[in-house]
Structures are given as C-alpha cells and as structure tokens.
Amino acid sequence: MAYQKNAKIEELLNLVYEAESGRGYPAIKMMADYLSSGDPSYITTAGSARSRIMNQDSAEIIAELLKVYFGKER
C-alpha cells in the first residue's frame, strides 16, 4: 500500500518552495541547507515562510520526505 502524504507538511513545503522561488532563490537547495543545518537564514521571510518552517520539527519534515520517496510508512 502506498504511503499517504502528510497534508500539513506538504502544504508547508509548497509554501516555502513558492516563497523561495518567488524571490529567485534556488528553493530546493535552500530548503535542503536549512534542513541539514537548522540555520533559519536559509529560508526567506517572504510569505511567513521562515516562521512557518521553524514551527515544524525538522526531523518530522525529513522523515516525511523519506516516506514519500520510498512510498512507505516505515
């Protein structure tokens, strides 16, 4: 059975992606750098992207990305 995406995290990642892209930043790289370092300066403040992503546990975001990638819950 395929993994069911977490809608809250999907919405958050889309918001951050759009905010980063809208500013002309390499969104995927900036998000990856934030998730690997925890440094919020990688995320733009536009559209409340920085404050929104800082309110979500980075480990949960990474776990969700891996679940979606592998299509599995565990």
C-alpha atoms as a printed R data frame, in Angstrom:
   type eleno elety resid chain resno      x      y      z
1  ATOM     1    CA   MET     A     1  0.000  0.000  0.000
2  ATOM     2    CA   ALA     A     2  1.376  3.436 -0.949
3  ATOM     3    CA   TYR     A     3  2.142  5.958  1.754
4  ATOM     4    CA   GLN     A     4 -0.473  8.681  2.352
5  ATOM     5    CA   LYS     A     5  1.232 12.102  2.356
6  ATOM     6    CA   ASN     A     6  1.065 14.349  5.411
7  ATOM     7    CA   ALA     A     7 -1.009 17.252  4.064
8  ATOM     8    CA   LYS     A     8  0.279 19.721  6.679
9  ATOM     9    CA   ILE     A     9  3.922 19.154  5.776
10 ATOM    10    CA   GLU     A    10  3.142 19.084  2.054
11 ATOM    11    CA   GLU     A    11  1.397 22.467  2.358
12 ATOM    12    CA   LEU     A    12  4.331 23.867  4.346
13 ATOM    13    CA   LEU     A    13  6.934 22.673  1.840
14 ATOM    14    CA   ASN     A    14  4.902 24.091 -1.049
15 ATOM    15    CA   LEU     A    15  4.606 27.442  0.739
16 ATOM    16    CA   VAL     A    16  8.348 27.598  1.395
17 ATOM    17    CA   TYR     A    17  9.170 26.461 -2.141
18 ATOM    18    CA   GLU     A    18  6.940 29.160 -3.656
19 ATOM    19    CA   ALA     A    19  8.361 31.853 -1.357
20 ATOM    20    CA   GLU     A    20 11.953 30.891 -2.197
21 ATOM    21    CA   SER     A    21 11.276 30.576 -5.940
22 ATOM    22    CA   GLY     A    22  9.349 33.837 -5.944
23 ATOM    23    CA   ARG     A    23 12.452 35.587 -4.649
24 ATOM    24    CA   GLY     A    24 14.597 33.953 -7.326
25 ATOM    25    CA   TYR     A    25 16.395 31.666 -4.866
26 ATOM    26    CA   PRO     A    26 17.247 28.013 -5.621
27 ATOM    27    CA   ALA     A    27 14.390 26.710 -3.478
28 ATOM    28    CA   ILE     A    28 15.372 23.060 -3.171
29 ATOM    29    CA   LYS     A    29 18.970 23.888 -2.254
30 ATOM    30    CA   MET     A    30 17.876 26.484  0.293
31 ATOM    31    CA   MET     A    31 15.407 24.079  1.897
32 ATOM    32    CA   ALA     A    32 17.990 21.271  1.972
33 ATOM    33    CA   ASP     A    33 20.553 23.591  3.541
34 ATOM    34    CA   TYR     A    34 18.036 24.643  6.191
35 ATOM    35    CA   LEU     A    35 17.040 21.064  6.993
36 ATOM    36    CA   SER     A    36 20.648 19.896  7.244
37 ATOM    37    CA   SER     A    37 21.940 22.847  9.273
38 ATOM    38    CA   GLY     A    38 18.956 24.190 11.189
39 ATOM    39    CA   ASP     A    39 20.024 27.711 10.194
40 ATOM    40    CA   PRO     A    40 16.823 29.695  9.518
41 ATOM    41    CA   SER     A    41 18.662 32.305  7.432
42 ATOM    42    CA   TYR     A    42 18.441 29.864  4.503
43 ATOM    43    CA   ILE     A    43 14.679 30.461  4.371
44 ATOM    44    CA   THR     A    44 13.181 33.735  3.206
45 ATOM    45    CA   THR     A    45 10.859 35.673  5.463
46 ATOM    46    CA   ALA     A    46  8.540 36.297  2.491
47 ATOM    47    CA   GLY     A    47  5.070 34.863  2.982
48 ATOM    48    CA   SER     A    48  5.938 33.936  6.584
49 ATOM    49    CA   ALA     A    49  7.937 31.008  5.166
50 ATOM    50    CA   ARG     A    50 10.689 31.210  7.776
51 ATOM    51    CA   SER     A    51  8.429 31.404 10.800
52 ATOM    52    CA   ARG     A    52  6.185 28.637  9.467
53 ATOM    53    CA   ILE     A    53  9.022 26.178  8.786
54 ATOM    54    CA   MET     A    54 10.658 26.958 12.136
55 ATOM    55    CA   ASN     A    55  7.428 25.876 13.861
56 ATOM    56    CA   GLN     A    56  7.726 22.387 12.337
57 ATOM    57    CA   ASP     A    57 10.240 19.883 13.668
58 ATOM    58    CA   SER     A    58 12.951 19.393 11.013
59 ATOM    59    CA   ALA     A    59 13.209 15.680 11.802
60 ATOM    60    CA   GLU     A    60  9.494 15.289 11.014
61 ATOM    61    CA   ILE     A    61  9.965 17.056  7.679
62 ATOM    62    CA   ILE     A    62 12.915 14.839  6.777
63 ATOM    63    CA   ALA     A    63 11.016 11.717  7.843
64 ATOM    64    CA   GLU     A    64  8.059 12.768  5.694
65 ATOM    65    CA   LEU     A    65 10.303 13.361  2.681
66 ATOM    66    CA   LEU     A    66 11.808  9.891  3.093
67 ATOM    67    CA   LYS     A    67  8.392  8.271  3.496
68 ATOM    68    CA   VAL     A    68  7.187  9.918  0.292
69 ATOM    69    CA   TYR     A    69 10.394  8.986 -1.538
70 ATOM    70    CA   PHE     A    70 10.211  5.342 -0.533
71 ATOM    71    CA   GLY     A    71  6.409  5.220 -0.569
72 ATOM    72    CA   LYS     A    72  6.360  3.543  2.813
73 ATOM    73    CA   GLU     A    73  5.289  4.347  6.342
74 ATOM    74    CA   ARG     A    74  8.355  2.757  7.939
